[in-house]
Amino acid sequence: MTRVDRLGFAVVLALAACFERGGGKREVPPAPAPPPAPIAAGWRTAEPRRPPAPDATVRVALEAEPATLDPFATLDAASARVLGNVVEGLWCATAAGALEPCVAARHEVSADRRRWRFTLDPARRFSDGRPVTAADVVASLDAARGRGHPAGPLAGVLDDAVAVTAPAAGQVELVVAEDRPDRARDLALVPIVPADQLRAPSLAAAPIGTGPFAVASWDRGERVRLRRVAGARRAAAAANLELVFVADRADAIRRLAAGELDLVVQVPIAEAVAATAAHPELTRFRYAQPAYLAAIYNTRRPALTTAAARLALTGSLDRAGVAATILGGAATLTGPWLPDDPSYDPAVAPVPFARGAAPIAAPPALTVLVPAGSTTTARIADIWAADARGRFALTVAAVPFADLLGRLAGGDFDVALTSLSAGPEADPAARLASGAPAEQNWTGLADADLDALFAARRAATTDAERAATGRAIHRRIAALAPMAFIAVDTRAGLARADLGGVIGDGKGVPPGWRLWRAAR
């Protein structure tokens, strides 16, 4: 696995902004934030006319509590939403999705692209005020590949590393065994933390990074509090960011309307429209999310062990109708990438909806899990259960989002509806390769031909070769049907009228959200 989905592939959006841990410096109030470019015209009222309040706290709903904040140990989406504000890599992503210098000021690459030398930015400091050293970067790169820290989901980024050294003060050299087209973007996923924190218990609860915020506290079961870091490269507009754990989206919207929260994301369009109709004081907006809605099949269940059975279950859901009537016209999908990705094969035919198919004598009984509070996924599951009647006996069960993730990771489910990343960093091998950890390979799929294609894509040396192999992966996944790809997951956000700022997309581009509240 060469590319790692930093958000975790379960879900959703990287929440963001910036934090503080102090260095003894006095903070300078930030300049007024410009209008947020990502907000689509017609979906949001004008930004607050008053400038940002430099001492404000912005409260954002987070649909699940993080499993850990150790940035080397988790693919959990909730953890990633916190960490996107706290830690940074050698490079950071821009709003356009390009990479720009972050911890590293510049780099040089050998002609064969196997030797990378980084010169660190001398101005970069951790949130506790210490300068970032070459030893910190070497230790962080080693930790990502399982040296000095248990191997985690980033191990595939540097699994071909030959050596990581500090040849001079402020310089780090990485030697790798092969050239990979996405090496720079993969390296950008590796967080840089102080070397002495890698073995400290604090890494899991309050990691130290170079991001705009620092972890101020983690109130278990309630919220993570982040505070602005003075002098961070990505300046935060708000003084504090609170990520409040609210598993039920309906409850989150109620609390937003009551003034207990400032922002709720991951809201289906239909629910956002209904919320602003009921609460005119709220504003709504669309945001880019490189993700899709899918039904995950547990291939270990007797009724779902064969591709034929899974294809029949997929054919019992009117995906095109659901996308048009419930998901705001979102494009239906046939595979693990979005249609504009070079690896997406448009020749793959969608599984036809088997309207009125003949019933069978003893239809398999399966439970479809949906996140509690999501009326959209509940409606889709109810439609599916009705359309499949006679061929499958589907029971819909709503569970808290954190429980849904736990059951997916533990294999304790039949079918589950959730959102998965499809951005350029998403690698389906992280979810579907036979060797993927059980807590990531939710489907339990094991297919030698698909594994060989994953290996070929990893070994590809050109973008064209990588795309061609990706299309072959698309075709193989479509034939195996380990999940039903439903539609592009178009989402909306809801905010209080005095909230402004710039949001990132589901892959953390930019890596955080620059959120602010208007001065009163």
C-alpha positions in Angstrom: 0.0 0.0 0.0 1.7 3.2 -1.1 -1.1 5.7 -0.6 -2.9 6.1 2.7 -6.2 7.6 3.3 -5.4 9.9 6.1 -9.1 10.5 6.9 -9.6 6.9 7.4 -11.9 6.0 4.8 -14.9 5.7 6.8 -16.0 9.0 6.4 -16.0 12.3 6.1 -14.4 15.5 6.5 -11.3 16.8 8.0 -12.4 19.4 10.5 -10.0 22.1 10.9 -8.5 25.4 11.8 -5.6 26.0 14.1 -4.3 25.7 17.8 -2.0 27.1 20.5 0.3 25.8 23.0 2.2 28.9 23.7 5.9 29.7 23.5 5.6 32.7 25.8 4.8 35.0 22.9 2.0 37.5 22.9 -0.6 36.8 20.2 -1.4 39.4 17.6 -5.1 39.6 16.7 -5.6 38.2 13.2 -6.6 40.4 10.3 -10.2 40.1 9.1 -10.8 36.9 7.1 -11.7 37.2 3.5 -15.0 35.8 2.2 -14.7 32.0 1.9 -14.1 31.0 -1.7 -15.4 27.4 -1.4 -18.9 28.4 -0.5 -21.2 28.0 -3.5 -23.3 31.0 -4.6 -26.9 30.8 -3.5 -26.3 28.4 -0.7 -25.1 30.8 2.0 -26.0 34.3 3.0 -23.4 37.0 3.1 -20.5 36.6 5.5 -20.7 38.6 8.8 -19.9 42.2 8.1 -18.1 42.6 11.4 -14.4 41.5 11.7 -13.4 38.3 13.5 -13.4 38.3 17.2 -9.7 37.4 18.1 -10.7 35.8 21.4 -13.7 33.8 20.1 -14.3 30.1 20.5 -15.8 28.2 17.6 -17.8 25.0 18.5 -18.0 22.3 15.9 -20.0 19.1 16.0 -17.8 15.9 15.6 -19.9 12.8 14.9 -17.7 10.4 17.0 -15.1 10.6 19.7 -11.5 9.9 18.4 -10.1 6.5 19.2 -6.7 8.0 19.7 -4.8 11.2 18.8 -1.6 9.3 18.1 -1.1 10.5 14.4 0.9 7.3 13.6 -1.6 4.8 14.9 -5.0 5.7 13.5 -7.0 5.8 10.3 -10.0 6.8 12.4 -11.9 9.7 10.8 -12.7 11.5 14.0 -9.1 11.4 15.1 -8.0 12.7 11.7 -10.3 15.7 12.0 -8.6 16.8 15.1 -5.1 16.0 14.0 -5.6 18.1 10.8 -5.4 21.1 13.0 -2.5 20.0 15.1 0.2 18.2 13.0 1.8 18.9 9.7 4.1 17.1 7.3 7.1 18.1 5.2 4.6 19.6 2.8 1.1 20.8 3.2 -1.7 20.9 0.7 -3.0 24.1 -0.8 -6.7 25.0 -1.4 -6.1 23.9 -5.0 -4.8 20.5 -3.9 -1.1 21.2 -4.8 1.7 20.8 -2.3 3.7 23.6 -0.8 6.6 23.7 1.6 5.6 23.2 5.3 8.1 21.8 7.8 10.6 21.6 4.9 11.5 24.9 3.2 12.8 23.2 0.1 14.0 19.8 -1.2 16.2 18.3 -3.9 15.7 15.0 -5.7 18.3 12.9 -7.5 18.0 12.1 -11.2 16.7 8.6 -10.5 14.3 10.0 -7.8 15.6 7.7 -5.2 17.4 10.2 -3.0 15.5 13.0 -1.4 17.2 15.8 0.6 15.1 18.2 2.6 16.2 21.5 4.1 14.0 22.4 7.0 12.4 25.8 7.5 14.3 27.4 10.4 11.2 29.3 11.4 9.1 26.3 12.0 8.4 25.6 15.7 6.4 23.1 17.5 3.4 24.3 19.5 5.5 24.2 22.7 7.9 26.7 21.3 10.8 24.3 20.4 12.4 24.5 16.9 11.9 21.6 14.6 15.2 19.7 14.2 16.5 17.2 11.7 16.4 14.6 14.5 12.7 15.2 15.0 12.0 14.7 11.2 14.2 11.5 11.1 12.4 10.1 14.1 9.0 10.9 12.6 9.8 9.3 9.3 11.2 6.2 11.1 8.0 6.1 13.3 5.8 6.0 10.2 7.7 2.9 9.0 7.5 1.2 12.3 10.9 2.0 13.8 10.8 3.5 17.3 7.0 3.3 17.2 4.6 0.4 16.5 3.9 0.1 12.8 0.6 1.7 11.9 -1.4 2.7 8.8 1.3 4.9 7.4 3.8 2.0 7.1 3.1 1.6 3.3 4.4 5.2 2.6 8.0 4.3 3.5 8.0 0.5 3.2 10.8 0.8 0.6 13.0 3.2 2.6 16.7 2.2 2.6 17.9 5.0 4.9 16.7 8.1 6.7 19.6 10.3 8.0 20.5 13.8 9.0 23.6 14.6 7.0 23.8 18.2 8.3 22.1 20.5 10.7 18.7 21.3 9.4 18.8 18.7 6.6 17.3 15.3 6.3 18.0 12.7 3.5 15.7 9.9 2.5 17.0 7.1 0.3 14.3 4.8 -1.2 14.5 1.6 -3.3 12.3 2.8 -6.1 10.7 5.8 -7.8 7.0 6.2 -7.1 5.0 8.8 -8.9 3.2 9.9 -5.8 6.2 9.9 -3.4 5.8 13.6 -2.5 2.1 13.4 -1.8 2.7 10.3 0.3 5.4 11.9 2.3 3.1 14.9 3.0 0.9 12.5 5.0 3.7 11.7 7.5 3.2 14.0 10.6 6.3 15.6 12.1 6.4 15.5 16.0 9.2 15.9 18.5 11.4 12.9 18.7 11.0 12.6 22.5 7.2 12.4 22.3 7.2 9.3 20.1 7.6 7.0 23.2 5.6 9.2 25.6 2.0 8.5 26.6 1.1 12.1 25.7 1.3 11.3 22.0 -2.0 9.5 22.1 -3.8 12.3 24.1 -2.1 15.6 23.2 0.4 15.3 20.3 2.7 18.2 19.7 2.9 19.5 16.1 3.5 22.6 14.0 -0.2 23.2 13.1 -2.2 26.3 13.9 -3.7 24.7 17.0 -2.5 22.7 20.0 -4.5 20.3 22.1 -5.6 22.1 25.3 -7.7 19.3 26.8 -9.6 16.2 26.0 -12.7 15.8 28.1 -13.5 12.1 27.5 -17.0 11.5 26.3 -17.6 15.3 25.7 -15.1 17.3 23.5 -11.6 18.0 22.5 -10.5 21.6 23.1 -7.9 23.2 20.9 -6.2 26.5 21.3 -4.5 28.8 18.8 -0.7 28.7 18.4 1.0 32.0 18.1 3.3 32.3 15.1 2.0 29.2 13.3 2.5 29.1 9.5 -1.2 28.7 9.1 -2.6 31.4 11.3 -5.9 30.6 13.1 -8.6 33.3 13.2 -10.4 32.0 16.3 -8.6 31.7 19.6 -10.1 28.3 20.4 -11.8 25.5 18.6 -14.0 23.0 20.4 -14.8 19.7 18.7 -17.9 18.5 20.5 -18.9 14.8 20.2 -22.5 14.5 19.0 -23.3 11.1 17.5 -26.8 11.9 16.5 -27.0 14.5 13.6 -30.5 15.5 14.4 -29.4 16.3 17.9 -26.4 18.3 16.5 -28.8 20.4 14.4 -31.0 21.0 17.4 -28.1 22.1 19.4 -26.9 24.3 16.6 -30.3 26.0 16.4 -30.2 26.4 20.2 -26.9 28.3 20.0 -24.9 25.5 21.7 -22.9 24.8 18.5 -21.6 27.0 15.7 -21.1 24.5 12.9 -22.4 21.1 11.8 -21.0 19.3 8.8 -21.7 16.1 7.0 -25.3 17.1 6.5 -27.1 15.6 3.5 -28.5 18.3 1.2 -32.2 17.5 1.9 -31.6 17.7 5.6 -29.8 21.0 5.3 -32.7 22.5 3.3 -35.2 21.2 5.9 -33.1 22.6 8.8 -32.9 26.1 7.3 -36.6 26.1 6.6 -37.3 25.3 10.2 -34.6 27.6 11.6 -34.2 30.7 9.3 -31.4 32.0 11.6 -29.1 29.2 10.3 -27.2 29.4 7.0 -26.3 26.5 4.8 -23.5 25.9 2.3 -22.2 23.1 0.1 -18.6 22.0 0.3 -16.4 19.7 -1.8 -16.1 16.2 -0.5 -14.0 13.7 -2.4 -16.1 10.8 -1.1 -18.9 8.5 -2.1 -21.8 6.8 -0.3 -21.5 3.0 -0.3 -23.1 -0.1 1.2 -20.3 -2.2 2.8 -20.9 -6.0 2.5 -19.5 -8.4 5.1 -18.3 -11.1 2.7 -17.8 -13.5 5.7 -21.5 -13.8 6.2 -23.0 -17.0 4.6 -25.5 -15.1 2.5 -22.8 -12.8 1.1 -19.8 -15.1 0.5 -20.3 -15.2 -3.3 -20.0 -12.3 -5.8 -23.3 -13.5 -7.4 -25.1 -13.0 -4.1 -23.6 -9.6 -3.6 -24.4 -8.5 -7.1 -28.0 -9.6 -6.6 -28.2 -7.5 -3.4 -26.8 -4.5 -5.2 -29.3 -5.0 -8.0 -32.1 -4.8 -5.6 -31.3 -1.1 -4.8 -32.4 1.6 -7.2 -29.2 3.5 -7.0 -29.9 5.9 -9.8 -33.4 6.7 -8.3 -31.9 7.2 -4.9 -29.3 9.6 -6.2 -31.8 11.6 -8.1 -34.5 11.9 -5.5 -32.7 11.8 -2.2 -29.1 12.8 -2.8 -29.8 15.9 -4.8 -28.9 14.5 -8.2 -25.5 13.1 -7.2 -23.8 11.0 -9.8 -24.1 7.2 -9.4 -20.9 5.2 -9.2 -19.6 1.8 -10.3 -16.3 1.7 -8.5 -13.9 3.1 -5.8 -13.0 6.3 -7.5 -14.9 9.4 -8.5 -15.7 9.7 -12.2 -13.1 12.4 -12.9 -10.2 10.2 -11.5 -8.0 8.7 -14.2 -8.4 5.3 -12.5 -12.2 5.4 -13.0 -13.2 3.1 -15.9 -16.3 4.6 -17.6 -16.8 1.3 -19.5 -17.8 -0.5 -16.3 -21.6 -1.0 -16.6 -23.6 -0.4 -13.4 -25.4 -3.3 -11.9 -29.0 -2.9 -13.3 -31.8 -2.4 -10.9 -33.8 -5.6 -10.9 -37.3 -4.0 -10.5 -39.9 -6.6 -10.0 -37.5 -9.6 -9.9 -39.1 -12.9 -9.0 -39.1 -13.7 -5.3 -37.2 -16.7 -3.9 -38.6 -19.2 -1.4 -36.4 -18.4 1.5 -34.9 -14.9 1.1 -31.7 -14.4 3.1 -32.2 -12.2 6.3 -29.7 -9.4 6.6 -29.5 -6.3 8.8 -28.5 -3.0 7.3 -26.8 -0.6 9.7 -27.2 3.1 9.3 -25.8 6.0 11.4 -28.2 7.2 14.1 -29.6 10.6 13.3 -29.0 10.3 9.5 -32.5 10.5 8.0 -31.0 10.3 4.5 -29.2 6.9 4.9 -32.3 5.6 6.9 -34.5 6.6 3.9 -32.2 4.9 1.5 -32.1 1.7 3.6 -35.9 1.7 4.0 -36.3 2.0 0.2 -33.8 -0.8 -0.3 -35.6 -3.0 2.1 -38.9 -2.4 0.3 -37.4 -3.0 -3.2 -35.6 -6.1 -2.1 -38.6 -7.7 -0.4 -39.0 -11.3 -1.6 -35.4 -11.7 -2.6 -33.7 -10.4 0.6 -35.2 -9.8 4.0 -33.5 -6.6 5.0 -34.0 -5.1 8.5 -32.8 -1.5 9.1 -31.0 -0.7 12.3 -29.8 2.8 13.4 -26.7 2.8 15.6 -24.5 5.6 16.9 -21.8 6.5 14.4 -19.0 5.5 16.8 -20.7 2.1 17.3 -21.1 1.7 13.5 -17.3 2.2 13.0 -16.6 -0.2 15.8 -18.8 -2.9 14.3 -17.3 -2.4 10.9 -13.8 -2.8 12.3 -14.8 -5.9 14.3 -16.7 -7.6 11.5 -19.9 -7.5 13.5 -22.3 -6.5 10.8 -24.1 -7.8 7.6 -24.4 -4.6 5.6 -23.6 -1.0 6.6 -24.2 2.4 4.8 -21.4 4.9 5.2 -19.3 7.4 3.3 -15.8 6.5 2.0 -13.1 8.7 0.7 -12.4 8.7 -3.0 -9.9 11.5 -3.2 -6.4 11.3 -4.8 -4.9 9.9 -1.5 -7.5 7.1 -1.2 -6.1 3.7 -1.9 -8.7 0.9 -2.1 -5.9 -1.5 -1.1 -6.2 0.0 2.4 -9.8 -1.4 2.5 -9.8 -4.4 0.2 -6.3 -6.0 0.0 -6.1 -9.4 1.6 -3.2 -8.3 3.8 -5.0 -5.2 5.1 -5.6 -5.3 8.9 -8.9 -6.6 9.9 -10.0 -3.3 11.4 -9.5 -1.7 8.0 -10.6 -4.5 5.6 -14.2 -4.2 6.7 -15.5 -6.4 4.0 -13.2 -9.3 4.8 -12.5 -9.7 1.1 -9.6 -11.9 0.0 -8.8 -12.2 -3.7 -5.4 -13.1 -5.1 -6.1 -11.4 -8.5 -7.1 -8.1 -6.9 -4.0 -8.3 -4.6 -1.8 -8.7 -7.7 -3.4 -5.6 -9.3 -2.7 -3.7 -6.1 0.9 -4.7 -6.2 1.2 -3.8 -9.9 -0.3 -0.3 -9.2 2.2 0.2 -6.4 5.1 -0.7 -8.7 3.8 1.6 -11.5 6.5 4.1 -12.5 4.3 6.5 -14.6 1.0 8.2 -14.2 -0.3 6.5 -17.3 0.7 3.0 -16.1 -0.8 3.8 -12.7 -4.1 4.9 -14.2 -4.3 1.8 -16.5 -3.7 -0.5 -13.5 -6.3 1.5 -11.5 -8.9 0.9 -14.2 -8.1 -2.8 -14.1 -8.7 -2.6 -10.3 -12.0 -0.9 -10.9 -13.1 -3.7 -13.2 -12.0 -6.4 -10.7 -13.8 -4.7 -7.8 -16.9 -4.3 -9.9 -16.9 -8.0 -10.6 -16.3 -9.0 -6.9 -18.9 -6.5 -5.6 -17.5 -6.3 -2.0 -19.6 -3.2 -1.6 -22.3 -1.3 -3.5 -21.1 2.0 -4.7 -24.1 4.3 -4.6 -23.3 7.9 -5.5 -21.0 10.8 -5.0 -21.5 12.0 -1.5 -22.6 15.6 -1.9 -22.8 17.2 1.4 -23.8 20.5 3.1 -22.9 22.3 6.2 -25.0 24.4 8.6 -23.7 27.3 10.6 -24.7 30.1 12.9 -25.1 33.5 11.1 -22.1 35.0 12.8 -19.7 32.3 11.6 -17.3 32.9 8.8 -14.2 31.4 7.3 -12.8 29.0 4.8 -13.4 25.3 4.9 -11.4 22.5 3.5 -12.6 19.4 1.7 -12.9 15.8 2.9 -9.2 15.2 2.5 -8.1 18.2 4.5 -7.3 20.5 1.6 -6.3 22.9 2.9 -5.4 20.9 5.9 -7.6 22.9 8.2 -10.6 25.2 8.2 -9.9 28.8 9.0 -13.1 29.5 11.0 -14.0 32.7 12.9 -16.9 34.3 14.7 -17.8 38.0 14.1 -17.0 40.4 16.9 -20.1 41.4 18.8 
